[in-house]
Amino acid sequence: MTTSPSAAPLIQLRGVHKHYGDYHALRGIDLEIKQGEFFSLLGPSGCGKTTLLRTIAGFENPSSGSLVIDGKDMAGVAANHRPTNMVFQSYAIFPHLTVAENVAFGLRRDPRPREDKAKAVQDALAMVGLGGYGNRAAHALSGGQRQRVALARALILKPKVLLLDEPLSALDKKMRELMQLELIRLQRNVGITFILVTHDQEEALVMSDRIAVMFEGEIGQMADPETLYRRPNSKRVAEFIGKMNLLPAEVAGDGSRIVVDVAGLGRGEVAADQAPGGVIPGRSTVGIRPETLSVLFPGETTERRLADGIVDEVVYYGDMTYYDVRLPGIDQPLTISMKNLIGRPVLEVGTPTQVVWDERSLVVLSR
């Protein structure tokens, strides 16, 4: 993302808890979201991300804690009086209305003259790429077009915050990827704060300035996409964000010099930022991404570290091949992703090979 949100927080949550009887849905959420930021709440089903979004929207009241939006405490402020608007997973498009009538629905109590409202509708439709669609029947729209109508209906009220509750989950893969790019462009153009709820880690990585990864009502880690991917602070964040090889290791040293002895790979030294969750000397876990590993093909040489192994499984994807390689001393094979370059063969199962690795790709995961 190349947006430049301002430094001042637009939304502040302090110690927010939410109870449903004995169920503790939110557990002390502390969070600041900036003006103009594309922020995502990411996590598995039941982690509390939608409850948190609905709390910001005003559809849920926190059991304790505070929520401030644009400098105003939201305690007791109804959803329709907050500077927010929400796009739901179902879009909630009225099939018996035209596209323009759906978009204008939010203006039904607006005191402006009818001509001004009509112009606002046309401007909103143009904003989402649906100029000229105003008279079309809503039931005749594709899934992607219905999603755009829902966005236009929300944006016509000019909220300071647009809340998106898994808005792309009903679309097929190709349309979902297209709409991800459309949402990025739209957010940049309108310049307002977007908060997205999703369980799709790839979607969050593509679209967000920052991401809060949630587990069991708590924020496990909050950072920009690259930091989350390259420097997860725990095993569960590492496993949830993309594919990660997890290997047992012996860890020694302090924060400035960390020595790791990784099962199957060998001994190396890592920098302090490669242990974002801290270092606990002794038995630990080290993570390494598949794309930071490679296999050494016949005729190739390298000055990087090598480990002997045998190809256990091969999955061919056209542009990429994924290898599972068994190494001595570890129970699970390493997954390695390789670009299929011109002249590069695809190895067969059972082929002896060497795994190329580098200490700079390791992440120490003590928790």
C-alpha positions as CSV (number, residue, x, y, z in Angstrom):
1,M,0.0,0.0,0.0
2,T,1.2,3.5,-0.7
3,T,-1.3,5.5,1.3
4,S,-0.1,8.1,3.7
5,P,-2.5,8.2,6.7
6,S,-2.0,11.1,9.1
7,A,-0.4,10.5,12.5
8,A,-3.5,11.5,14.5
9,P,-5.7,8.6,15.6
10,L,-9.3,8.8,14.4
11,I,-10.4,5.9,16.5
12,Q,-9.2,5.0,20.0
13,L,-10.3,1.9,22.0
14,R,-9.1,1.5,25.6
15,G,-9.6,-1.7,27.6
16,V,-12.7,-2.8,25.7
17,H,-14.3,-5.9,26.9
18,K,-17.5,-7.6,25.7
19,H,-19.4,-10.3,27.5
20,Y,-22.3,-12.3,26.3
21,G,-23.3,-14.0,29.6
22,D,-20.3,-16.2,30.5
23,Y,-18.8,-15.9,27.0
24,H,-15.9,-13.3,26.9
25,A,-15.9,-12.1,23.3
26,L,-13.5,-9.2,23.6
27,R,-10.7,-9.2,26.2
28,G,-9.2,-5.8,26.9
29,I,-8.8,-4.4,23.3
30,D,-6.4,-1.5,23.1
31,L,-6.3,-0.1,19.6
32,E,-5.7,3.2,17.6
33,I,-6.7,3.6,14.0
34,K,-5.4,6.6,12.0
35,Q,-7.3,9.0,9.7
36,G,-7.1,7.8,6.1
37,E,-5.8,4.3,7.1
38,F,-6.9,1.0,5.5
39,F,-7.0,-1.2,8.6
40,S,-7.9,-4.9,8.7
41,L,-9.1,-7.1,11.5
42,L,-7.9,-10.6,10.6
43,G,-8.5,-13.9,12.4
44,P,-10.3,-17.3,12.4
45,S,-14.0,-17.6,12.9
46,G,-15.1,-16.8,16.4
47,C,-12.0,-14.7,17.3
48,G,-14.0,-11.5,18.0
49,K,-13.2,-9.5,14.9
50,T,-16.9,-8.9,13.8
51,T,-17.9,-8.2,17.4
52,L,-15.2,-5.5,17.5
53,L,-16.4,-4.0,14.2
54,R,-20.0,-4.0,15.4
55,T,-18.8,-2.3,18.6
56,I,-17.2,0.5,16.6
57,A,-20.4,0.8,14.5
58,G,-22.6,1.0,17.5
59,F,-24.5,-2.2,17.0
60,E,-22.9,-3.6,20.1
61,N,-22.2,-1.8,23.4
62,P,-18.9,-2.7,25.2
63,S,-19.3,-4.3,28.7
64,S,-16.4,-2.0,29.8
65,G,-13.8,0.2,28.3
66,S,-14.0,3.3,26.1
67,L,-14.4,4.0,22.4
68,V,-13.6,7.5,21.0
69,I,-14.1,8.4,17.3
70,D,-12.9,11.7,16.0
71,G,-12.3,13.0,19.6
72,K,-15.8,12.1,20.8
73,D,-16.7,9.5,23.3
74,M,-19.2,7.1,21.7
75,A,-20.7,5.9,25.0
76,G,-24.5,6.1,24.5
77,V,-24.2,7.3,20.9
78,A,-26.5,5.3,18.6
79,A,-25.2,3.7,15.4
80,N,-27.1,6.2,13.2
81,H,-25.5,9.1,15.0
82,R,-21.9,7.9,14.6
83,P,-19.6,9.1,11.8
84,T,-19.5,5.6,10.4
85,N,-21.3,3.5,7.8
86,M,-21.2,-0.3,7.3
87,V,-21.2,-2.6,4.3
88,F,-22.5,-6.0,5.3
89,Q,-21.4,-9.4,4.0
90,S,-24.9,-9.9,2.4
91,Y,-24.8,-6.3,0.8
92,A,-28.5,-5.9,1.8
93,I,-29.5,-4.7,-1.7
94,F,-33.3,-4.2,-2.2
95,P,-34.1,-6.3,-5.3
96,H,-37.4,-4.4,-6.0
97,L,-35.6,-1.1,-6.3
98,T,-33.4,0.3,-9.1
99,V,-29.7,0.8,-8.6
100,A,-30.2,4.6,-8.1
101,E,-33.0,4.0,-5.7
102,N,-30.8,1.6,-3.6
103,V,-28.1,4.2,-3.5
104,A,-30.5,7.0,-2.6
105,F,-32.0,5.0,0.3
106,G,-29.7,6.5,2.8
107,L,-30.7,10.0,1.8
108,R,-34.4,9.5,2.4
109,R,-34.3,11.8,5.4
110,D,-31.8,14.3,3.9
111,P,-33.4,17.8,3.6
112,R,-31.6,18.6,0.4
113,P,-33.7,19.3,-2.8
114,R,-34.4,16.3,-5.0
115,E,-32.1,17.6,-7.7
116,D,-29.2,17.7,-5.3
117,K,-29.9,14.2,-4.1
118,A,-30.0,12.9,-7.7
119,K,-26.6,14.5,-8.4
120,A,-25.2,12.9,-5.2
121,V,-26.5,9.5,-6.4
122,Q,-24.8,9.9,-9.8
123,D,-21.6,11.0,-8.2
124,A,-21.6,8.0,-5.8
125,L,-22.2,5.6,-8.7
126,A,-19.4,7.2,-10.8
127,M,-17.1,6.8,-7.8
128,V,-17.6,3.0,-7.7
129,G,-17.5,2.6,-11.5
130,L,-21.3,2.3,-12.1
131,G,-22.0,5.5,-13.9
132,G,-25.0,5.0,-16.2
133,Y,-26.3,2.1,-14.2
134,G,-28.8,4.1,-12.2
135,N,-32.0,2.8,-13.9
136,R,-30.9,-0.8,-14.0
137,A,-32.9,-3.3,-11.9
138,A,-30.9,-4.3,-8.8
139,H,-31.8,-8.0,-9.3
140,A,-30.1,-8.0,-12.7
141,L,-26.7,-7.1,-11.3
142,S,-23.7,-9.5,-10.9
143,G,-22.2,-10.1,-7.5
144,G,-19.4,-7.6,-8.1
145,Q,-21.9,-5.0,-9.2
146,R,-24.1,-5.5,-6.1
147,Q,-21.1,-5.0,-3.9
148,R,-20.3,-1.7,-5.7
149,V,-23.9,-0.6,-5.1
150,A,-23.6,-1.4,-1.4
151,L,-20.4,0.7,-1.3
152,A,-22.0,3.6,-3.1
153,R,-25.0,3.6,-0.7
154,A,-22.6,3.7,2.2
155,L,-20.3,6.4,0.8
156,I,-23.1,8.7,-0.3
157,L,-23.5,9.6,3.4
158,K,-19.8,10.7,3.5
159,P,-18.9,8.8,6.7
160,K,-15.5,9.4,8.3
161,V,-15.1,5.6,8.7
162,L,-16.3,2.9,6.3
163,L,-16.7,-0.5,8.0
164,L,-16.5,-3.6,5.8
165,D,-17.7,-6.9,7.2
166,E,-16.2,-9.6,4.9
167,P,-17.7,-7.8,1.9
168,L,-15.9,-10.1,-0.7
169,S,-16.6,-13.5,0.7
170,A,-19.6,-14.2,-1.6
171,L,-17.6,-13.6,-4.8
172,D,-15.6,-16.1,-6.8
173,K,-11.8,-16.0,-6.7
174,K,-11.3,-13.9,-9.9
175,M,-13.9,-11.4,-9.0
176,R,-12.7,-11.2,-5.4
177,E,-9.1,-10.4,-6.6
178,L,-10.5,-7.7,-8.9
179,M,-12.6,-6.1,-6.2
180,Q,-9.6,-6.1,-3.8
181,L,-7.8,-3.8,-6.2
182,E,-11.0,-1.7,-6.7
183,L,-11.4,-1.2,-3.0
184,I,-7.7,-0.1,-2.7
185,R,-8.2,2.5,-5.4
186,L,-11.5,3.6,-4.0
187,Q,-10.0,4.1,-0.5
188,R,-7.1,6.1,-1.9
189,N,-9.5,8.3,-3.9
190,V,-12.0,9.1,-1.2
191,G,-9.3,9.3,1.5
192,I,-11.5,8.1,4.4
193,T,-10.7,5.4,6.9
194,F,-11.6,1.8,5.9
195,I,-11.8,-1.0,8.5
196,L,-12.1,-4.4,7.0
197,V,-13.0,-7.7,8.7
198,T,-11.7,-10.8,7.0
199,H,-10.6,-14.3,7.7
200,D,-8.6,-14.4,4.4
201,Q,-5.0,-13.6,5.2
202,E,-4.1,-13.0,1.6
203,E,-6.9,-10.4,1.3
204,A,-5.6,-8.6,4.4
205,L,-2.0,-8.6,3.2
206,V,-2.9,-7.2,-0.2
207,M,-5.3,-4.4,1.0
208,S,-4.1,-3.1,4.3
209,D,-1.8,-0.4,5.7
210,R,-1.9,-2.3,9.1
211,I,-3.5,-5.5,10.3
212,A,-4.6,-6.7,13.8
213,V,-4.5,-10.5,14.0
214,M,-7.0,-11.6,16.6
215,F,-7.3,-14.9,18.5
216,E,-9.9,-15.6,21.2
217,G,-11.0,-12.0,21.7
218,E,-7.4,-10.6,21.9
219,I,-5.0,-9.0,19.5
220,G,-2.1,-11.4,18.9
221,Q,-0.1,-9.0,16.8
222,M,-0.7,-5.7,15.1
223,A,1.7,-4.4,12.4
224,D,2.0,-3.6,8.7
225,P,1.6,-6.6,6.3
226,E,5.4,-7.1,5.6
227,T,6.2,-7.1,9.3
228,L,3.4,-9.6,10.1
229,Y,4.6,-11.9,7.3
230,R,8.3,-11.7,7.8
231,R,8.5,-11.2,11.6
232,P,5.5,-12.9,13.3
233,N,5.8,-12.7,17.1
234,S,4.3,-16.1,17.9
235,K,3.7,-19.6,16.4
236,R,0.0,-19.0,16.0
237,V,0.5,-15.8,14.1
238,A,3.2,-17.4,11.9
239,E,0.9,-20.3,11.1
240,F,-2.1,-18.1,10.4
241,I,-0.3,-15.7,8.1
242,G,0.8,-17.7,5.0
243,K,2.7,-21.0,5.0
244,M,5.4,-21.4,7.6
245,N,7.8,-24.3,8.2
246,L,8.1,-24.8,12.0
247,L,11.3,-26.6,13.2
248,P,12.5,-27.4,16.7
249,A,15.6,-25.6,17.7
250,E,17.9,-24.9,20.6
251,V,18.3,-21.2,21.3
252,A,21.1,-19.6,23.2
253,G,22.3,-16.0,23.8
254,D,20.8,-12.6,24.7
255,G,19.0,-10.0,22.6
256,S,22.1,-8.8,20.7
257,R,23.6,-12.2,19.8
258,I,21.2,-15.2,19.3
259,V,22.6,-18.6,18.3
260,V,20.2,-21.2,17.1
261,D,20.7,-24.9,16.4
262,V,17.9,-25.9,14.0
263,A,16.9,-29.5,13.6
264,G,17.6,-30.7,10.1
265,L,19.4,-27.5,9.0
266,G,22.2,-26.8,11.4
267,R,23.7,-24.1,13.6
268,G,23.6,-20.4,12.8
269,E,23.3,-16.9,14.3
270,V,20.4,-14.5,13.9
271,A,19.8,-10.8,14.6
272,A,17.7,-9.4,17.4
273,D,14.8,-8.5,15.0
274,Q,14.5,-12.1,14.0
275,A,13.1,-12.9,17.5
276,P,10.2,-10.4,17.6
277,G,8.5,-12.2,20.4
278,G,11.6,-12.3,22.6
279,V,14.1,-15.0,23.4
280,I,13.7,-17.8,25.9
281,P,17.0,-19.8,26.0
282,G,16.6,-23.5,25.6
283,R,14.2,-25.6,23.5
284,S,12.2,-23.4,21.1
285,T,10.8,-23.2,17.6
286,V,12.1,-21.6,14.5
287,G,10.1,-20.6,11.5
288,I,11.2,-20.3,7.9
289,R,9.0,-19.4,4.8
290,P,8.9,-21.8,1.8
291,E,10.0,-19.2,-0.7
292,T,13.1,-18.4,1.3
293,L,14.3,-22.0,0.8
294,S,15.4,-23.6,-2.5
295,V,16.6,-26.9,-3.7
296,L,20.0,-27.2,-5.5
297,F,19.5,-28.5,-9.0
298,P,22.2,-30.5,-10.9
299,G,25.0,-28.2,-12.1
300,E,24.2,-25.4,-9.7
301,T,26.5,-24.1,-6.9
302,T,25.9,-21.8,-4.0
303,E,27.8,-20.2,-1.1
304,R,24.7,-20.4,1.2
305,R,24.1,-23.1,3.7
306,L,23.1,-26.6,2.6
307,A,21.3,-29.5,4.1
308,D,20.9,-33.0,2.5
309,G,17.4,-34.3,1.9
310,I,15.1,-36.4,-0.3
311,V,12.1,-35.1,-2.2
312,D,9.0,-36.5,-0.5
313,E,6.2,-34.8,-2.5
314,V,5.9,-32.6,-5.6
315,V,2.9,-30.3,-6.4
316,Y,3.1,-28.5,-9.7
317,Y,1.2,-25.2,-10.1
318,G,2.4,-24.1,-13.5
319,D,4.4,-21.0,-12.5
320,M,5.5,-22.6,-9.2
321,T,6.4,-26.1,-7.9
322,Y,6.1,-26.9,-4.2
323,Y,8.4,-29.6,-2.9
324,D,8.2,-31.4,0.4
325,V,11.7,-32.4,1.3
326,R,12.5,-34.8,4.1
327,L,15.6,-34.0,6.2
328,P,17.3,-36.2,8.8
329,G,16.3,-35.3,12.4
330,I,12.8,-33.8,11.8
331,D,9.4,-35.5,11.7
332,Q,7.7,-33.2,9.1
333,P,9.2,-32.5,5.7
334,L,10.1,-29.0,4.7
335,T,7.9,-27.2,2.2
336,I,9.9,-25.3,-0.4
337,S,8.4,-23.2,-3.2
338,M,10.4,-22.8,-6.5
339,K,9.7,-20.7,-9.6
340,N,9.5,-22.8,-12.7
341,L,12.2,-21.0,-14.8
342,I,13.1,-21.9,-18.4
343,G,15.4,-24.9,-18.4
344,R,14.8,-25.7,-14.7
345,P,13.6,-29.3,-14.3
346,V,10.8,-30.5,-12.0
347,L,12.3,-33.0,-9.6
348,E,10.6,-36.4,-9.0
349,V,9.6,-37.9,-5.7
350,G,12.5,-39.9,-4.2
351,T,15.2,-37.7,-5.8
352,P,18.1,-36.9,-3.4
353,T,18.7,-33.2,-3.2
354,Q,20.2,-30.4,-1.1
355,V,18.2,-27.7,0.5
356,V,19.6,-24.2,0.3
357,W,19.0,-22.0,3.3
358,D,20.1,-18.7,5.0
359,E,20.1,-17.7,8.7
360,R,18.6,-14.3,7.7
361,S,15.3,-16.1,6.8
362,L,14.8,-17.7,10.2
363,V,12.4,-16.3,12.8
364,V,12.7,-17.4,16.5
365,L,9.2,-18.2,17.8
366,S,9.5,-18.7,21.6
367,R,5.7,-18.7,22.1
